[in-house]
Amino acid sequence: MKKILILAGVFAVTMAQAQQRMTPELLWKLGRVSAETVTPDGKSVLYGVTYINMDENSGERNLYAIPVTGGQPTQITSTKGGESVVHIDKTTGNIVYLHKGQLWQLTGGKGEPKQLTNVQGGLSNVRFSPDGKHLLFSREVEVKEVHSTDKYPELKKSDAYVYDDLNYRHWDTWEDGKFQHVFFAPYADGKVGTPVDIMPGEPYDTPQMPFGGKEDMIWTPDSKAILYVSKKKYGKEYAVSTNTDIYRFDIASRKTTNLTEDNKGYDTQPLYSADGSKLAWLQMDEDGNEADQNELIILDTNSGKKYNLTKDWDETINSFEWSHDGKKIWFVAPTKGTIQVFDVSLPKNLDKFAAKSIKQVTKGQFDVNGIVGQAGNNLIVSRNDMNHAPELYRLEPKSGKLTQLTKVNDEVYSKLAMSKVEPRITKASDGKDLFSWVVYPPNFDPNKKYPTLLYCQGGPQSALTQFYSYRWNLQLIAAQGYIVVAPNRRGMPGHGEEWNRQISGDWGGQPIRDYLSAIDDVAKEAYVDKDNLGAIGASYGGYSVFMLAGLHEGRFKTFIAHDGLFDMRSWYGTTEEMFFANNELKGPYWDTKSPQSYKEFNPSEYASKWDTPILIVQGGQDFRVGIEQGLQAFQLAQLKGIKSRLLYLPDENHWVLQPQNAIVWQSEFFKWLDETLNKEVN
């Protein structure tokens, strides 16, 4: 009897632990797993884990290794700051990694690190040439005189910028005349020779700013040339175009050749097959459309013939990886509210390739964010879902079986009550099927009533899948007692190219009707408190909230808009990537051919109808959606006497990146919902 009581007590304690719920503080304590590479022998995976130090307002990232077969991980770096793997020697197992802009080595992959380089100004995006004789890296170079101290050297205390052209600022940075250039240099035993700038004097960036990385610059397999991605346009031409190209720089002749001159849209992610016989990359055809279908292109380097492998496949690709033998390509792509792995089998004669050769490998209610590499017959991938942050998995391509390798956050999740996440199909206003994710509070009881939030995704062409965010975290929101409805409205990848394209020029039309269809459908359920509905979102999602504030006809009791577009005229006049504005709004506000975007689809035009409490969040360094957008909306609400609040983050861009600011953001987010929605479950 005593034994039974003891077991019952243990069970009760265990159940109590399992009833913990996600909080902002706990969310920011999670280890953030990011993949590095598979070792050359295919036996281990190297990866990084970042932990946030809230007191220091920063993250600490160290490297780990874990067997491909599973088991205990080994920590291989512990120095303060972040490290990233550059090279693993096939013979010695030496690991060379980048730390604070310099190369370091772990002999045999373990032991005390040894600093290899001390290059003035540091290195970034480093790659060893396949023969090990050269380094490829990028660094900033001043090309244009923009700052006053350059133009007037005698006025050393001046601080002014002079511009004669666009693009005078981008994302969160003012143009200062400096550009990221690609360099190569001889390398031997930690000694770096004289670097050679392969883009001398050019006012162009590689990697592409602001988000490009090592994928924008690679070696040819024979180490004789460098391929790099660049948008070689300047000023207004740069601002209105997406026409990046892939360039080949020959080391011996110093000659540069444009490999993709015939394509006028994005060309990105060049990657050779192991034997160098084929070069693959991703391509968008349409100049100015950043959300065009991303297609997989192969160049036969012997014949010079190009093949579009996905021209008859009705989706868009995120990233891809070659098989070791060059007979397959695996890629990841959004599909039906998830991101999955697909297999492309290549025939010997590429002229005979057909779209039926593309097969879906993984299926399930999760996202496969990327492929780390091949390990024997398996792949190593990163996977997450709305209840779990990314971890690394071993994937068996033939069966689609996934086996978890890293378990960085398993202990935390073992103590949490998880949210139920269900797909739901609604009939949209035009009769088409509208897919949504519905996220329920932990321990959901259908016999009770819950306040419900409509989550409006940004982008506007960002896929809404089984994502896991450290800001817009739907698990965290649901854990505070809310049902969250997350529709895959028009404009989202994963439902065919037509669905994706339907949002351009129609921002305030069918996509907004999709949102209303989704929330109206879910609100029919008895467990939804129809008197306590809210709408939340950022970027285009913030725009959607502003539109709904003038169109919702009493549906919603509260709104939260983060870096949303409020007035389309002033937004067009202050944003920076004009290709995006031109494509999405179908022209400037002075062009009479695009009246809908600036009248019918302009949130500020519905100011007279605003009557609902609203929290407005605005980043001070957001140049994509400038500060005037949030301030105009807040001023409107205040002058109309509407309960409203402005959360201004002067040091943040379009996102919230600093940990302590993120805690403030989430605290204000939930404080606002507590003030404006009745969360008492009936």
PLY file of the C-alpha trace (Angstrom):
ply
format ascii 1.0
element vertex 682
property float x
property float y
property float z
element edge 681
property int vertex1
property int vertex2
end_header
0.00 0.00 0.00
2.84 2.37 0.96
4.53 1.69 -2.40
1.29 2.54 -4.24
1.00 5.83 -2.33
4.61 6.72 -3.14
4.05 6.00 -6.84
0.85 8.06 -6.76
2.78 10.94 -5.21
5.48 10.73 -7.88
2.79 10.67 -10.58
1.11 13.73 -9.04
4.40 15.63 -8.98
5.11 14.64 -12.57
1.68 15.79 -13.70
2.11 19.08 -11.86
5.40 19.64 -13.66
3.75 18.82 -16.98
1.21 21.58 -16.37
3.76 24.39 -16.69
3.04 26.78 -19.53
5.31 28.69 -21.84
6.23 32.19 -20.67
8.30 34.91 -22.37
11.11 34.36 -19.89
11.15 30.61 -20.49
11.01 31.08 -24.26
14.18 33.16 -24.12
15.96 30.54 -22.01
15.65 27.90 -24.75
18.81 26.77 -26.51
18.76 27.84 -30.16
20.10 25.05 -32.34
21.63 25.93 -35.70
23.37 23.47 -37.98
26.94 23.76 -39.21
28.04 20.73 -41.25
28.47 16.97 -41.48
32.04 15.76 -40.97
33.81 14.45 -44.10
33.62 10.86 -42.86
29.83 11.21 -42.47
29.95 10.04 -38.87
29.22 13.25 -36.95
27.23 16.45 -37.21
28.60 19.78 -36.04
26.13 22.36 -34.85
25.90 25.48 -32.72
23.73 26.22 -29.71
23.05 29.79 -28.63
21.90 30.67 -25.14
20.67 34.16 -24.32
22.17 35.97 -21.34
19.36 38.35 -20.41
21.53 40.35 -17.99
24.13 40.99 -20.69
21.42 41.44 -23.36
23.30 39.16 -25.73
23.71 35.57 -26.88
26.54 33.09 -26.42
27.05 30.45 -29.14
29.27 27.39 -28.87
29.93 24.46 -31.17
28.97 20.84 -30.50
29.35 17.49 -32.24
26.97 14.54 -32.13
27.18 11.12 -33.84
24.93 10.67 -36.87
23.72 7.47 -35.24
22.65 9.45 -32.17
24.04 9.61 -28.66
25.58 12.14 -26.34
26.82 15.42 -27.82
30.33 16.73 -27.21
30.96 20.42 -26.66
33.96 21.44 -28.76
34.23 25.20 -28.14
33.65 27.27 -25.01
35.22 30.64 -25.79
33.09 33.73 -25.26
31.38 34.84 -28.46
30.00 32.96 -31.45
31.91 30.42 -33.55
31.16 29.02 -36.99
32.84 26.13 -38.79
34.92 26.99 -41.87
36.73 23.75 -42.73
37.27 20.18 -41.53
40.41 18.43 -42.76
39.57 15.00 -44.19
42.89 13.49 -43.14
43.62 14.97 -39.71
40.13 15.82 -38.53
41.32 19.33 -37.65
38.44 21.75 -37.32
39.02 25.31 -38.44
36.42 27.79 -37.26
35.81 31.53 -37.36
35.77 33.40 -34.06
35.72 37.19 -33.71
36.81 37.61 -37.32
39.83 35.29 -37.14
40.50 31.61 -37.90
41.11 29.18 -35.06
41.92 25.47 -35.13
41.03 22.50 -32.97
43.65 19.84 -33.64
41.92 16.54 -34.23
38.66 18.31 -33.52
39.32 18.70 -29.81
41.62 20.17 -27.21
42.74 23.74 -26.79
42.01 26.06 -29.71
44.91 27.60 -31.60
44.59 30.98 -33.30
45.68 30.72 -36.92
45.20 34.23 -38.33
45.43 37.81 -37.20
44.17 39.68 -40.26
43.61 43.39 -39.76
39.91 44.20 -40.04
39.00 40.52 -39.67
37.47 37.99 -42.04
33.87 37.03 -42.76
32.09 34.43 -44.89
35.31 32.42 -45.16
35.73 29.43 -47.49
38.85 27.33 -48.11
39.56 26.50 -51.73
39.13 22.77 -52.43
42.92 22.41 -52.86
43.51 24.24 -49.57
45.83 26.84 -51.11
43.58 29.91 -50.93
40.99 31.58 -48.74
37.82 33.18 -50.03
36.24 35.82 -47.80
34.36 39.12 -47.79
34.91 42.45 -46.15
33.74 46.04 -46.44
35.43 48.45 -48.84
34.85 52.20 -49.20
33.97 52.97 -52.80
31.94 56.19 -52.69
32.48 59.41 -50.75
29.17 60.01 -49.01
30.00 61.23 -45.50
30.96 64.85 -44.87
34.36 63.92 -43.41
35.22 62.28 -46.74
34.14 65.32 -48.74
35.45 67.90 -46.25
38.39 66.29 -44.43
39.15 69.54 -42.59
35.72 69.33 -40.88
36.48 66.28 -38.81
33.66 66.84 -36.31
30.98 67.16 -38.97
28.36 64.43 -39.33
26.41 64.78 -42.55
25.58 62.62 -45.55
25.21 63.85 -49.11
23.15 61.85 -51.62
22.51 62.37 -55.29
20.62 59.14 -55.90
18.77 56.22 -54.37
19.37 53.85 -52.51
20.31 56.17 -49.65
19.30 53.71 -46.94
18.47 49.99 -46.79
16.68 47.90 -44.17
18.21 49.50 -41.04
21.38 51.17 -42.34
22.11 54.46 -44.07
24.30 54.20 -47.16
27.83 55.23 -46.16
29.70 54.59 -49.40
31.01 51.20 -48.24
30.24 47.91 -49.98
30.85 44.24 -49.21
33.42 42.85 -51.64
34.77 39.37 -52.32
38.49 38.71 -51.74
40.78 35.74 -52.19
44.26 35.30 -50.76
47.01 32.65 -50.68
46.93 30.61 -47.49
49.39 28.24 -45.83
49.83 27.21 -42.19
47.75 30.07 -40.84
49.49 32.70 -42.91
47.27 34.73 -45.22
48.92 36.33 -48.22
48.02 39.60 -49.88
44.24 39.71 -50.45
42.91 40.38 -53.95
39.63 42.27 -54.34
37.81 40.65 -57.26
35.35 43.57 -57.49
37.77 46.55 -57.35
36.06 49.94 -57.38
32.60 48.47 -57.94
29.71 50.02 -55.95
28.04 46.63 -55.56
27.66 44.16 -52.70
28.56 40.52 -52.32
27.15 38.95 -50.21
23.81 40.59 -50.97
22.74 43.05 -48.31
21.21 42.84 -45.84
20.71 39.06 -45.55
23.24 37.39 -47.86
25.96 35.07 -46.57
28.42 32.37 -47.63
25.91 30.95 -50.09
26.60 34.01 -52.27
30.26 33.11 -52.90
31.76 29.70 -53.69
34.80 28.03 -55.25
34.69 25.93 -58.37
35.60 22.31 -57.54
38.97 22.67 -59.31
39.88 25.77 -57.23
40.53 27.75 -60.41
37.61 30.15 -60.19
35.17 31.85 -57.83
31.44 32.19 -58.32
29.63 35.05 -56.61
26.15 36.58 -56.57
25.76 40.32 -57.05
23.18 42.87 -58.16
25.45 45.05 -60.27
23.22 48.08 -60.30
23.60 51.36 -58.49
21.28 54.15 -57.36
17.70 54.12 -58.65
18.47 51.10 -60.84
19.41 49.16 -57.70
16.29 50.28 -55.82
13.83 49.22 -58.52
15.39 45.90 -59.59
15.84 42.36 -58.27
18.21 41.38 -61.08
21.04 39.61 -59.31
23.41 37.51 -61.41
25.95 34.78 -60.84
29.45 35.82 -61.88
32.50 33.64 -62.51
35.92 35.12 -61.67
38.88 33.22 -63.13
41.90 33.26 -60.79
44.58 33.02 -63.50
43.19 35.48 -66.06
41.36 37.77 -63.55
38.47 37.75 -66.03
34.85 37.98 -64.82
31.99 36.36 -66.75
28.26 36.78 -66.14
26.74 33.27 -66.18
23.09 34.35 -65.92
22.92 37.49 -68.04
19.85 36.22 -69.90
17.72 36.08 -66.73
16.32 39.39 -65.43
15.18 38.33 -61.96
16.96 36.85 -58.95
19.73 34.27 -59.51
20.95 32.89 -56.18
22.53 29.98 -54.26
24.98 28.60 -56.87
26.16 25.09 -55.97
28.27 22.60 -57.93
27.85 18.86 -58.03
30.82 17.10 -56.43
32.51 16.32 -59.75
31.93 19.83 -61.11
30.03 18.57 -64.16
26.89 20.45 -63.19
26.10 23.78 -61.59
22.71 24.35 -59.97
21.10 27.54 -58.66
17.73 29.07 -57.86
16.16 31.51 -60.29
13.22 33.92 -60.38
12.32 35.07 -63.89
10.58 38.38 -63.25
12.59 41.52 -62.49
11.15 43.48 -59.59
9.18 40.58 -58.11
10.91 39.24 -55.00
8.14 36.65 -54.52
8.25 35.14 -58.00
8.46 31.35 -58.23
11.93 30.21 -57.20
12.90 27.58 -59.78
15.75 25.06 -59.85
18.16 25.53 -62.75
21.00 23.22 -63.82
23.88 24.13 -66.11
25.74 21.27 -67.78
29.27 22.67 -67.56
30.47 20.49 -70.44
27.77 21.33 -73.00
26.84 24.75 -71.63
23.15 23.83 -71.80
20.74 25.02 -69.10
17.72 23.11 -67.77
14.82 24.39 -65.68
13.88 21.36 -63.60
10.81 22.89 -61.95
9.18 24.80 -64.79
6.24 22.37 -64.66
6.13 22.15 -60.85
3.63 24.51 -59.23
5.51 25.57 -56.09
8.55 27.60 -55.02
11.86 26.36 -53.54
13.61 27.63 -50.41
16.99 25.87 -50.66
18.59 22.69 -52.04
21.49 20.25 -51.68
23.30 17.91 -54.10
23.73 14.22 -53.34
27.34 13.09 -53.12
27.09 11.10 -56.33
25.42 13.94 -58.26
22.43 11.77 -59.21
19.93 13.57 -56.98
19.07 16.98 -55.65
17.09 17.38 -52.46
15.28 20.61 -51.79
12.94 22.08 -49.18
9.76 23.91 -50.14
6.52 25.09 -48.52
3.47 22.95 -49.13
0.02 23.09 -47.54
1.01 24.96 -44.39
4.30 23.10 -43.81
7.84 22.97 -45.23
8.94 19.57 -46.52
11.85 17.80 -48.25
11.55 16.84 -51.91
13.69 14.50 -54.03
14.72 15.24 -57.62
16.17 12.24 -59.47
18.34 13.28 -62.42
18.49 11.13 -65.57
21.80 10.77 -67.39
20.27 12.73 -70.24
18.74 15.86 -68.71
16.76 16.43 -71.91
14.53 13.59 -70.70
13.84 15.12 -67.28
10.14 15.39 -66.34
8.36 17.00 -63.38
7.12 13.53 -62.31
10.71 12.90 -61.15
10.06 15.27 -58.23
8.89 13.30 -55.18
7.92 14.51 -51.71
10.13 12.79 -49.11
8.76 14.00 -45.76
5.18 14.44 -44.65
3.77 15.61 -41.35
2.72 18.51 -39.17
6.19 20.07 -38.96
8.66 22.16 -40.93
11.97 20.93 -42.29
13.82 24.24 -42.39
16.93 23.13 -44.21
19.23 20.31 -45.20
22.55 20.30 -43.36
24.19 17.66 -45.54
24.42 14.00 -46.48
25.70 11.37 -44.06
26.04 8.02 -45.82
22.63 7.22 -47.25
20.90 9.63 -44.88
20.37 13.36 -44.68
20.76 15.61 -41.66
18.01 18.21 -41.45
16.67 20.87 -39.10
13.07 20.39 -38.01
10.57 22.27 -35.81
6.86 22.74 -35.25
4.69 25.29 -33.44
5.32 23.53 -30.11
9.05 22.83 -30.52
12.07 24.95 -31.42
14.43 23.64 -34.13
16.46 20.49 -33.47
18.55 18.32 -35.79
17.16 15.06 -37.20
18.48 12.17 -39.29
16.31 11.62 -42.36
16.13 8.36 -44.28
15.23 9.62 -47.79
13.76 6.34 -49.03
11.22 5.99 -46.22
10.93 9.62 -45.07
11.63 8.50 -41.51
12.97 11.21 -39.19
15.00 10.41 -36.07
15.77 13.16 -33.59
19.49 13.68 -32.89
19.85 16.82 -30.79
17.63 17.17 -27.74
18.71 20.55 -26.44
15.27 21.61 -25.21
13.63 18.26 -24.52
13.89 18.64 -20.75
12.12 21.99 -20.86
9.37 20.70 -23.12
8.87 17.58 -21.00
7.53 19.85 -18.26
5.23 21.90 -20.48
1.60 21.39 -21.28
1.56 21.59 -25.07
-0.91 23.31 -27.35
-3.09 21.31 -29.67
-2.54 22.51 -33.25
-5.10 21.55 -35.87
-5.53 22.28 -39.58
-8.85 23.74 -40.62
-10.36 24.32 -44.07
-12.74 27.25 -44.55
-14.62 28.28 -47.66
-13.31 31.69 -48.69
-15.64 34.39 -50.00
-14.87 33.32 -53.57
-15.60 29.67 -52.83
-11.99 28.48 -52.70
-10.58 26.36 -49.88
-8.73 28.43 -47.28
-6.27 26.56 -45.06
-5.63 27.73 -41.48
-3.74 26.51 -38.45
-5.74 26.75 -35.24
-3.67 26.72 -32.04
-5.52 25.92 -28.81
-4.50 26.71 -25.22
-2.87 23.86 -23.25
-5.46 21.62 -21.57
-8.09 22.99 -23.94
-11.67 22.25 -22.84
-14.26 22.50 -25.66
-16.97 23.04 -23.05
-15.49 26.39 -22.06
-15.20 29.68 -23.97
-11.90 31.27 -24.95
-10.91 34.69 -26.30
-9.61 34.19 -29.83
-6.95 36.01 -31.86
-6.65 36.28 -35.63
-2.94 36.11 -36.47
-2.09 38.10 -39.62
1.16 36.99 -41.27
3.62 39.45 -42.80
5.52 39.16 -46.04
3.09 39.53 -47.68
4.34 36.42 -49.52
5.83 34.65 -46.50
4.66 31.08 -46.01
2.70 30.51 -42.80
3.83 27.04 -41.82
4.72 25.17 -38.62
7.17 27.98 -37.76
8.73 28.61 -34.35
9.47 32.26 -33.61
11.06 33.79 -30.54
8.79 36.82 -30.92
5.57 35.93 -32.72
5.41 32.57 -30.97
1.95 31.04 -31.30
2.70 28.45 -28.62
3.45 31.28 -26.19
0.30 33.20 -27.13
-1.94 30.15 -26.77
-0.32 29.31 -23.43
-1.71 32.55 -22.01
-5.26 31.29 -22.61
-5.99 32.35 -26.19
-7.07 30.42 -29.26
-5.02 31.56 -32.26
-6.34 31.36 -35.84
-3.54 31.57 -38.44
-4.89 31.56 -42.03
-2.89 30.81 -45.17
-4.58 33.69 -46.96
-3.91 34.73 -50.54
-0.24 35.45 -51.21
1.28 32.58 -49.23
3.51 29.95 -50.87
2.58 26.31 -50.58
-0.77 26.42 -52.35
0.34 26.93 -55.95
1.70 29.91 -57.84
-1.71 31.38 -58.69
-2.62 31.55 -54.99
0.74 33.17 -54.25
0.41 35.82 -56.96
-3.16 36.84 -56.14
-2.12 39.28 -53.42
-0.01 41.61 -55.59
-2.03 44.73 -56.38
-4.86 43.45 -54.15
-3.49 43.95 -50.63
-6.75 45.18 -49.16
-9.04 42.97 -51.25
-9.28 39.18 -51.25
-6.53 38.62 -48.63
-8.48 40.71 -46.11
-11.68 38.88 -47.02
-9.78 35.62 -46.44
-8.92 36.78 -42.92
-12.55 37.62 -42.18
-13.74 34.29 -43.61
-11.32 32.39 -41.38
-12.19 34.17 -38.14
-15.93 34.12 -38.88
-15.75 30.37 -39.48
-13.88 29.57 -36.28
-16.11 31.97 -34.31
-19.06 29.65 -35.02
-17.59 27.15 -32.57
-19.21 27.11 -29.13
-15.82 27.37 -27.40
-15.00 30.72 -29.04
-15.96 33.80 -27.04
-17.33 35.89 -29.91
-17.38 39.00 -27.72
-13.63 38.75 -27.17
-11.90 38.56 -30.55
-8.66 40.32 -31.45
-6.46 40.73 -34.52
-2.66 40.89 -34.35
0.18 41.07 -36.86
3.41 42.68 -38.07
4.57 44.21 -41.37
1.91 43.27 -43.94
0.22 41.69 -40.91
0.32 45.13 -39.27
-1.13 46.62 -42.45
-3.87 43.98 -42.27
-4.66 45.01 -38.69
-4.87 48.67 -39.73
-7.20 47.72 -42.60
-9.36 45.59 -40.33
-9.58 48.48 -37.84
-11.60 50.34 -40.46
-13.49 47.42 -41.97
-14.23 44.87 -39.23
-17.79 46.05 -38.49
-17.56 45.33 -34.78
-16.04 41.86 -35.01
-12.93 42.64 -32.98
-12.52 44.03 -29.49
-8.79 44.77 -29.72
-5.91 45.15 -32.19
-2.10 44.91 -32.10
-0.11 46.19 -35.10
3.69 45.97 -35.25
5.58 47.97 -37.93
2.47 48.03 -40.07
1.85 50.12 -43.20
-0.76 52.77 -42.34
-0.69 55.29 -45.20
0.34 53.95 -48.59
1.35 57.32 -50.04
3.79 58.20 -47.26
5.00 54.59 -47.15
5.80 54.63 -50.87
7.68 57.89 -50.33
9.90 56.58 -47.51
10.50 52.85 -48.05
13.74 51.71 -49.69
13.30 48.63 -51.89
11.22 50.32 -54.58
10.94 47.15 -56.64
8.81 45.71 -53.85
6.57 48.77 -53.62
6.16 48.99 -57.41
5.31 45.31 -57.77
2.93 45.09 -54.83
1.10 48.40 -55.24
1.33 48.32 -59.05
2.95 51.72 -59.33
3.57 55.01 -57.50
0.84 57.11 -55.93
1.08 59.74 -58.67
0.33 57.12 -61.32
-3.38 57.15 -62.15
-3.19 53.48 -63.20
-3.02 52.26 -59.59
-5.79 54.03 -57.66
-6.90 51.04 -55.56
-3.65 50.73 -53.59
-3.78 54.37 -52.49
-7.53 54.71 -52.02
-9.56 51.55 -51.53
-6.66 49.54 -50.06
-5.18 52.36 -47.95
-5.81 51.99 -44.17
-5.62 55.75 -43.57
-8.64 56.22 -45.86
-10.78 54.46 -43.24
-9.70 56.66 -40.33
-13.26 57.85 -39.70
-14.33 54.28 -38.90
-11.67 53.57 -36.27
-13.29 52.94 -32.87
-11.47 49.94 -31.35
-8.58 49.83 -28.82
-5.21 49.38 -30.52
-1.59 48.79 -29.46
0.90 50.09 -32.03
4.53 48.95 -32.04
7.18 50.75 -34.08
10.91 50.22 -34.52
13.02 53.36 -34.80
15.53 51.79 -37.19
12.94 50.26 -39.51
13.55 51.74 -42.96
11.34 49.18 -44.72
8.28 50.50 -42.87
9.34 53.90 -41.58
8.56 55.38 -38.19
5.97 57.75 -39.66
3.64 54.78 -40.25
3.25 53.86 -36.59
3.20 57.47 -35.42
0.40 58.41 -37.83
-1.74 55.50 -36.65
-1.14 56.26 -32.98
-1.89 59.94 -33.47
-5.15 59.07 -35.21
-6.27 56.79 -32.39
-5.31 59.32 -29.71
-7.03 62.26 -31.36
-10.19 60.19 -31.81
-10.17 59.31 -28.11
-9.64 55.60 -28.76
-7.86 53.60 -26.06
-4.41 53.21 -27.61
-0.77 52.73 -26.74
2.50 53.23 -28.62
5.43 50.93 -27.92
8.42 52.64 -29.53
11.68 50.67 -29.86
14.28 53.25 -30.99
17.13 50.75 -31.53
15.16 48.02 -33.30
14.60 47.56 -37.03
11.68 45.69 -38.65
12.19 43.00 -36.01
12.92 42.92 -32.27
16.42 41.48 -31.90
17.69 42.57 -28.49
16.66 40.12 -25.74
15.59 42.65 -23.12
13.60 44.60 -25.70
11.90 41.35 -26.68
10.82 40.73 -23.08
9.42 44.28 -22.94
7.66 43.65 -26.28
6.05 40.43 -25.08
5.18 41.88 -21.67
3.41 44.84 -23.26
1.76 42.52 -25.79
0.12 40.38 -23.11
-0.55 43.32 -20.79
-2.52 44.94 -23.61
-4.55 41.79 -24.26
-5.27 41.49 -20.53
-6.56 45.07 -20.51
-8.75 44.79 -23.59
-10.03 41.20 -23.69
-11.96 39.29 -21.07
-9.85 36.19 -20.46
-12.10 34.64 -17.85
-12.90 31.23 -19.26
-16.61 30.50 -18.80
0 1
1 2
2 3
3 4
4 5
5 6
6 7
7 8
8 9
9 10
10 11
11 12
12 13
13 14
14 15
15 16
16 17
17 18
18 19
19 20
20 21
21 22
22 23
23 24
24 25
25 26
26 27
27 28
28 29
29 30
30 31
31 32
32 33
33 34
34 35
35 36
36 37
37 38
38 39
39 40
40 41
41 42
42 43
43 44
44 45
45 46
46 47
47 48
48 49
49 50
50 51
51 52
52 53
53 54
54 55
55 56
56 57
57 58
58 59
59 60
60 61
61 62
62 63
63 64
64 65
65 66
66 67
67 68
68 69
69 70
70 71
71 72
72 73
73 74
74 75
75 76
76 77
77 78
78 79
79 80
80 81
81 82
82 83
83 84
84 85
85 86
86 87
87 88
88 89
89 90
90 91
91 92
92 93
93 94
94 95
95 96
96 97
97 98
98 99
99 100
100 101
101 102
102 103
103 104
104 105
105 106
106 107
107 108
108 109
109 110
110 111
111 112
112 113
113 114
114 115
115 116
116 117
117 118
118 119
119 120
120 121
121 122
122 123
123 124
124 125
125 126
126 127
127 128
128 129
129 130
130 131
131 132
132 133
133 134
134 135
135 136
136 137
137 138
138 139
139 140
140 141
141 142
142 143
143 144
144 145
145 146
146 147
147 148
148 149
149 150
150 151
151 152
152 153
153 154
154 155
155 156
156 157
157 158
158 159
159 160
160 161
161 162
162 163
163 164
164 165
165 166
166 167
167 168
168 169
169 170
170 171
171 172
172 173
173 174
174 175
175 176
176 177
177 178
178 179
179 180
180 181
181 182
182 183
183 184
184 185
185 186
186 187
187 188
188 189
189 190
190 191
191 192
192 193
193 194
194 195
195 196
196 197
197 198
198 199
199 200
200 201
201 202
202 203
203 204
204 205
205 206
206 207
207 208
208 209
209 210
210 211
211 212
212 213
213 214
214 215
215 216
216 217
217 218
218 219
219 220
220 221
221 222
222 223
223 224
224 225
225 226
226 227
227 228
228 229
229 230
230 231
231 232
232 233
233 234
234 235
235 236
236 237
237 238
238 239
239 240
240 241
241 242
242 243
243 244
244 245
245 246
246 247
247 248
248 249
249 250
250 251
251 252
252 253
253 254
254 255
255 256
256 257
257 258
258 259
259 260
260 261
261 262
262 263
263 264
264 265
265 266
266 267
267 268
268 269
269 270
270 271
271 272
272 273
273 274
274 275
275 276
276 277
277 278
278 279
279 280
280 281
281 282
282 283
283 284
284 285
285 286
286 287
287 288
288 289
289 290
290 291
291 292
292 293
293 294
294 295
295 296
296 297
297 298
298 299
299 300
300 301
301 302
302 303
303 304
304 305
305 306
306 307
307 308
308 309
309 310
310 311
311 312
312 313
313 314
314 315
315 316
316 317
317 318
318 319
319 320
320 321
321 322
322 323
323 324
324 325
325 326
326 327
327 328
328 329
329 330
330 331
331 332
332 333
333 334
334 335
335 336
336 337
337 338
338 339
339 340
340 341
341 342
342 343
343 344
344 345
345 346
346 347
347 348
348 349
349 350
350 351
351 352
352 353
353 354
354 355
355 356
356 357
357 358
358 359
359 360
360 361
361 362
362 363
363 364
364 365
365 366
366 367
367 368
368 369
369 370
370 371
371 372
372 373
373 374
374 375
375 376
376 377
377 378
378 379
379 380
380 381
381 382
382 383
383 384
384 385
385 386
386 387
387 388
388 389
389 390
390 391
391 392
392 393
393 394
394 395
395 396
396 397
397 398
398 399
399 400
400 401
401 402
402 403
403 404
404 405
405 406
406 407
407 408
408 409
409 410
410 411
411 412
412 413
413 414
414 415
415 416
416 417
417 418
418 419
419 420
420 421
421 422
422 423
423 424
424 425
425 426
426 427
427 428
428 429
429 430
430 431
431 432
432 433
433 434
434 435
435 436
436 437
437 438
438 439
439 440
440 441
441 442
442 443
443 444
444 445
445 446
446 447
447 448
448 449
449 450
450 451
451 452
452 453
453 454
454 455
455 456
456 457
457 458
458 459
459 460
460 461
461 462
462 463
463 464
464 465
465 466
466 467
467 468
468 469
469 470
470 471
471 472
472 473
473 474
474 475
475 476
476 477
477 478
478 479
479 480
480 481
481 482
482 483
483 484
484 485
485 486
486 487
487 488
488 489
489 490
490 491
491 492
492 493
493 494
494 495
495 496
496 497
497 498
498 499
499 500
500 501
501 502
502 503
503 504
504 505
505 506
506 507
507 508
508 509
509 510
510 511
511 512
512 513
513 514
514 515
515 516
516 517
517 518
518 519
519 520
520 521
521 522
522 523
523 524
524 525
525 526
526 527
527 528
528 529
529 530
530 531
531 532
532 533
533 534
534 535
535 536
536 537
537 538
538 539
539 540
540 541
541 542
542 543
543 544
544 545
545 546
546 547
547 548
548 549
549 550
550 551
551 552
552 553
553 554
554 555
555 556
556 557
557 558
558 559
559 560
560 561
561 562
562 563
563 564
564 565
565 566
566 567
567 568
568 569
569 570
570 571
571 572
572 573
573 574
574 575
575 576
576 577
577 578
578 579
579 580
580 581
581 582
582 583
583 584
584 585
585 586
586 587
587 588
588 589
589 590
590 591
591 592
592 593
593 594
594 595
595 596
596 597
597 598
598 599
599 600
600 601
601 602
602 603
603 604
604 605
605 606
606 607
607 608
608 609
609 610
610 611
611 612
612 613
613 614
614 615
615 616
616 617
617 618
618 619
619 620
620 621
621 622
622 623
623 624
624 625
625 626
626 627
627 628
628 629
629 630
630 631
631 632
632 633
633 634
634 635
635 636
636 637
637 638
638 639
639 640
640 641
641 642
642 643
643 644
644 645
645 646
646 647
647 648
648 649
649 650
650 651
651 652
652 653
653 654
654 655
655 656
656 657
657 658
658 659
659 660
660 661
661 662
662 663
663 664
664 665
665 666
666 667
667 668
668 669
669 670
670 671
671 672
672 673
673 674
674 675
675 676
676 677
677 678
678 679
679 680
680 681
